[in-house]
Amino acid sequence: MKKIMIASIIFALVIQFSTYAQKEIKLSKKWEIDSVFMTPESAVYDSIRNCLYVSNFNDKGGFRRNSDTLFDECISKVDLNGKVIDFRWVNNLLGPTGITIFNDKLYVLERGYLTLIDIERHAIEKRIPIKNSGFLNDIVIDKNGDIYISDSQKSSILKFENNECKVWWQDTTLCVGSNGLYIYDNKLIVGNQKNNLISVSIPGKEIKVIASNILEGIDGLNRFKDNFIVSWRSKIALVDDKGFSNVLLDTKNNKEFLADFEFIKKKRMIVVPTLTTNKLVTYEIVDEK
């Protein structure tokens, strides 16, 4: 009798595992804003006002290798139904890339600056110079208010605290093109090129390579259940903690550059700026068997 009961339990577990293994997720396209933006680089969700902000990098060829001091770029405000509320919601910026929200302030990376925007007044509150920077790209802020910034040109991670910005981590594990950042489980996750996903513990700086050679590089980086969501060029993929990847989307256009997306967890919505085709596209994560 015991053998029969054990066999029944094992059989039930196998069936349950098989059913779970057959479940997959896919992306369902919701809406698209076509060819309105100026090289949109990053998007962030404002949960208080239920809207999106999009940085317009406005690349004029060569990822800003040429000097440009016009300060004629902007942040756009968009609703969750795909309508542009205000294209130049905040104006007079210099090539903004990574953006994030902390304590109801919008933090923006410009060329050589960390800029704070008062969301309620949609106005620049403070512009902080970051000396000797190369290409400031992505930004995350931990629960303590410490700010981490990727400098893609100098293969380093900067940390801004106590009104001072210093190199926090620079290691041979990084290469030129270090970009996407995400804080998870008291670790800084870095999207890179060769070593695609790197984990750096805070504050011990213990390094672990999570995944290598899955994409040419990683721009957008977030977390969904037990996986990281990553984007670069034409693809959006899931990567688990052991480095296994599953491509959810491939537009087949390597020149499109799916950039620094926002993931709204409660809505299971991915909002993707397309760097070179000037679009904003949203997808919903859906389960299917």
Sequence and secondary structure as in RCSB ss.txt:
>XXXX:A:sequence
MKKIMIASIIFALVIQFSTYAQKEIKLSKKWEIDSVFMTPESAVYDSIRNCLYVSNFNDKGGFRRNSDTLFDECI
SKVDLNGKVIDFRWVNNLLGPTGITIFNDKLYVLERGYLTLIDIERHAIEKRIPIKNSGFLNDIVIDKNGDIYIS
DSQKSSILKFENNECKVWWQDTTLCVGSNGLYIYDNKLIVGNQKNNLISVSIPGKEIKVIASNILEGIDGLNRFK
DNFIVSWRSKIALVDDKGFSNVLLDTKNNKEFLADFEFIKKKRMIVVPTLTTNKLVTYEIVDEK
>XXXX:A:secstr
 HHHHHHHHHHHHHHHHHHHHH EEEEEEEEEE S SSSEEEEEEETTTTEEEEEE    SSSS S      EEE
EEEETTS EEEEEEEEEESS   EEEETTEEEEEETTEEEEEETTTTEEEEEEE TT S EEEEEE TT  EEEE
ETTTTEEEEEETTEEEEEE  TT  TT   EEEETTEEEEE SSS EEEEETTT  EEEEE SSSS   EEEEET
TEEEEEETTEEEEEETTS EEEEEE S TTS B B EEEGGGTEEEEEETTTTEEEEEEEEEE 
